[in-house]
């Protein structure tokens, strides 16, 4: 489950924290934002019996993270680092050019793992697909805000939209379909 929240980054001693008025979460954050909207993904690491929180600046980074985490030898922190530290186009170019050196610059990635990443993601990362996810998220948020302003419950609207098949050309039709289900 992906959570969208508005928080600030701060430092406490040597730790980087994201925090709001209610609580804070310790995490190593590799992005460039210092405050604003973040996407927080709680991830249960069964190998270490603990939760990790992967933090992303946008849904595209999240989608890339999910693809990376499926590759054996790629851990949560490494997947989060790759998905947030580099631009999507840089990663796509590195994969298209089989640029092992690009991935070796990531801490903890050696040549064998870099080759595995390239082989696993070749033809699987499409900038168009990731851009479509971004558009869907933006439309979804606009629809939610519209319906909440009309007095509908945000939770109920989100629940309906969770399983909705998107037609990006007709957001008004999506609003009508959601209202019918409320």
C-alpha positions, -999 to 999 in steps of 0.1 A, spaced: 0 0 0 14 34 -10 7 64 12 9 100 0 17 124 28 30 160 32 60 160 54 93 178 60 128 163 60 149 171 90 181 158 107 184 145 142 220 139 151 232 119 121 198 105 111 176 118 83 140 119 94 107 128 76 83 143 100 50 161 103 32 175 134 22 140 147 52 117 143 85 111 125 100 82 106 137 75 104 148 66 69 177 71 45 163 94 19 181 97 -14 159 122 -32 163 159 -35 131 173 -18 133 188 16 96 192 22 62 187 4 44 156 -8 62 123 -4 50 88 -12 57 64 17 57 26 11 59 4 42 78 -27 34 81 -58 56 116 -73 53 110 -109 62 148 -115 62 154 -91 90 119 -92 107 115 -55 105 97 -28 85 114 -5 61 99 27 48 107 35 12 102 71 4 96 84 -31 91 119 -47 66 106 -73 47 74 -83 72 67 -111 100 61 -86 76 37 -67 68 17 -99 105 14 -106 112 3 -70 86 -24 -73 102 -38 -104 137 -37 -88 127 -53 -56 115 -84 -76 151 -90 -87 170 -114 -66 201 -99 -49 184 -64 -48 174 -54 -13 150 -27 -2 176 0 4 193 -7 -29 161 -6 -49 151 26 -31 185 42 -38 183 33 -76 147 44 -80 152 78 -62 188 88 -69 187 86 -107 164 101 -133 142 75 -150 157 84 -184 192 78 -171 182 43 -159 164 35 -192 195 46 -212 218 26 -190 196 -5 -195 193 0 -233 231 4 -236 238 -25 -212 259 0 -192 272 -21 -163 293 7 -150 262 28 -144 248 3 -119 282 -4 -103 283 31 -90 254 22 -67 267 11 -32 265 -27 -28 261 -34 -65 289 -54 -81 293 -65 -117 273 -97 -115 243 -79 -99 245 -50 -124 243 -75 -153 213 -92 -136 195 -58 -132 201 -50 -169 189 -85 -180 158 -84 -158 147 -49 -167 155 -50 -204 123 -44 -223 104 -42 -190 109 -5 -182 88 17 -205 89 54 -199 54 55 -214 41 31 -189 56 50 -160 43 83 -174 8 67 -176 10 58 -139 19 94 -131 -11 107 -152 -34 82 -135 -23 93 -100 -29 129 -109 -63 123 -123 -72 101 -94 -62 128 -69 -83 154 -88 -113 131 -88 -109 125 -51 -107 162 -43 -137 170 -65 -159 143 -48 -147 153 -13 -156 189 -21 -191 176 -31 -194 160 4 -185 124 -4 -162 104 19 -126 103 8 -121 67 21 -151 55 1 -140 72 -30 -105 59 -27 -118 23 -22 -139 26 -54 -110 41 -74 -86 14 -62 -101 -12 -86 -113 12 -113 -101 6 -149 -88 39 -162 -98 58 -193 -76 89 -191 -96 107 -219 -128 108 -199 -123 119 -163 -159 132 -161 -172 97 -170 -150 83 -141 -166 108 -117 -201 97 -128 -193 60 -124 -178 66 -89 -209 86 -79 -232 58 -90 -213 34 -68 -214 56 -37 
